[in-house]
């Protein structure tokens, strides 16, 4: 085999490899969305206190990710309480409003401390 034939064979192999790399790999569908969900389509203040909310709805109201909500659920010392309804976690609107009020007070007190 001459050097010219070897160069041509090598170029053909490189082209074949490049074409194989250019094909997009099929992607797996996302099983779970861990980003911050869109704003809720309901007003939390107009819900009855006993309304049960899903973790996605709680994340939308609190404006945090689903993984953060999962960490809060796993922490027994966290103030946000969860109820198990047919094997699915739910949070009462009253508990969520209390948690939001508590976190707002903490943020405001931190801001007041910085101003002084």
C-alpha positions in Angstrom: 0.0 0.0 0.0 1.5 3.3 -1.1 1.6 6.4 1.1 -1.0 8.0 -1.1 -3.4 5.1 -0.5 -2.8 5.3 3.3 -3.6 9.0 3.3 -6.8 8.4 1.4 -7.8 5.6 3.7 -7.0 7.7 6.8 -9.1 10.6 5.4 -12.0 8.3 4.7 -11.9 6.9 8.3 -11.8 10.4 9.7 -14.8 11.5 7.6 -16.7 8.4 8.8 -15.8 9.1 12.4 -16.8 12.8 12.1 -20.2 11.8 10.5 -20.9 9.4 13.3 -20.1 12.1 15.9 -22.3 14.6 14.2 -25.5 12.5 14.7 -27.4 13.7 17.8 -27.9 11.1 20.5 -31.5 10.5 21.5 -32.2 12.2 24.8 -34.1 10.8 27.7 -37.1 12.7 28.7 -36.9 14.6 31.9 -38.6 12.7 34.7 -38.8 15.7 37.0 -38.5 19.4 36.7 -36.3 20.8 39.5 -36.2 24.4 38.4 -38.4 27.1 39.8 -42.0 26.5 38.6 -44.0 29.3 37.0 -46.1 31.7 39.1 -49.2 30.0 40.5 -52.5 30.5 38.7 -54.3 31.0 42.0 -54.2 33.6 44.8 -52.9 32.1 48.0 -54.7 34.7 50.1 -58.1 33.7 48.6 -57.7 30.0 49.4 -59.4 28.6 52.5 -56.8 27.9 55.3 -57.5 24.2 55.1 -56.8 23.9 51.3 -54.2 21.3 50.5 -51.4 22.2 48.1 -49.0 20.0 46.2 -45.2 20.5 46.4 -45.3 22.1 43.0 -47.8 24.6 44.1 -45.9 25.3 47.3 -42.7 25.8 45.2 -44.5 28.2 42.9 -45.8 30.3 45.8 -42.5 30.3 47.7 -40.6 30.9 44.4 -38.1 28.1 45.0 -37.2 24.9 43.3 -38.8 21.5 43.8 -35.5 20.1 45.2 -35.6 22.8 47.9 -39.1 21.8 48.8 -38.0 18.2 49.0 -35.2 19.1 51.4 -37.7 21.0 53.6 -40.0 18.0 53.6 -37.2 15.7 54.7 -36.1 18.0 57.5 -38.3 17.3 60.6 -37.2 20.6 62.2 -38.5 22.7 59.3 -41.5 24.8 60.2 -43.5 24.0 57.1 -45.6 21.0 58.0 -46.7 18.3 55.5 -49.7 16.0 55.5 -49.7 12.6 53.7 -52.9 12.2 51.6 -53.1 8.8 49.9 -49.3 8.5 49.8 -48.9 12.0 48.3 -47.4 14.9 50.3 -49.6 18.0 50.8 -49.2 21.2 52.6 -52.1 23.3 54.1 -52.4 26.8 52.9 -52.5 28.1 56.5 -49.1 26.5 57.2 -47.6 27.9 54.0 -48.9 31.4 54.8 -47.4 31.1 58.3 -44.1 30.1 56.9 -44.1 33.0 54.4 -44.9 35.4 57.2 -42.1 34.0 59.3 -39.6 34.2 56.5 -40.7 37.8 55.7 -40.2 38.9 59.3 -36.7 37.4 59.3 -35.8 39.1 56.0 -37.2 42.5 57.3 -35.3 42.2 60.5 -32.1 41.5 58.6 -32.6 44.5 56.5 -33.3 46.7 59.6 -30.1 45.5 61.1 -28.1 46.5 58.0 -29.6 50.0 57.9 -28.7 50.9 61.5 
